[in-house]
């Protein structure tokens, strides 16, 4: 059965007209937020509704000392901050407001403006212009909202597992209920691998994990315990793969794709498109195959034909 075609959206069929965006009385939450911003030493420049969903929000100038990245955010890229700082200084303008939410202690969290914030601080700015949203849960939509520097696999995985730990302290929802925020279950497992080893070759295992690592129907705190065990299993697998790579190197094989070659050879799902598989079963098979890997059976032309997944 052919897939259903997505219905074409009619032009100008959704959202608010320009005159409606600033019309009407702000929601109680938006009005209270604007008042809090003023009390915090900032200025509510405008209270209006977004043009797509009609949600109330506040465009504000905030004291820069009150603004900080979300606590589970990826680490800063010094190179990106340096480039961005140079551009802002040359332009002498800040034209891209960050998104923030106000925390209970009067701080302003930004899920997507860490590098811009760091650059302004380097330039000695007193304030920053931000789009402040009344809904604090938006801070957890961090991956979808990021518009600065594209995440690599390591950064994304670390952010997701940090976010999961923060959420686990706040409520008792199941891990699967955060599918939108976390994007992929594999990011949670890989995040723990990267925490143990910042140079973990997650790119080599990510394709397999996307097929076997699914969101769990467990409370988030309990699910994180399962993730920790899965990360340990991946660590064991990486050790076995590293030994197979060493055996290949001892035979004179040199290639940036050695790890990807070994992982592909031991992947039981390699020729099973669409086949369903479980995490534990798949990793068990891969680990057993890695331990039995015979470097002497590999021919140079086999490695020459092999490409590789990114290892970040």
Secondary structure, DSSP 8 states (H G I E B T S, - for coil): ----------TT-SS--HHHHT-S---HHHHHHHHHHHHTT-EEEEEEE-TTT--EEEEEEEEGGGEEE-TT-----HHHHHHHHHHHHHHT---S-EEEEE-TTS-EEESS-HHHHHHHHHTT-SEEEEEEES-GGGGG-HHHH--SS---HHHHHHHHHHHHHHHHTT---BGGGGHHHH--HHHHHHHHHHHH-TT--HHHHHHHHHHH----SSBHHHHHHHHHHHHHHHHHHHHHHHHHHHHHHHTT---TTHHHHHHHHH-TTTT-TT----HHHHHHHHHHHHHT--GGG--HHHHHH-------
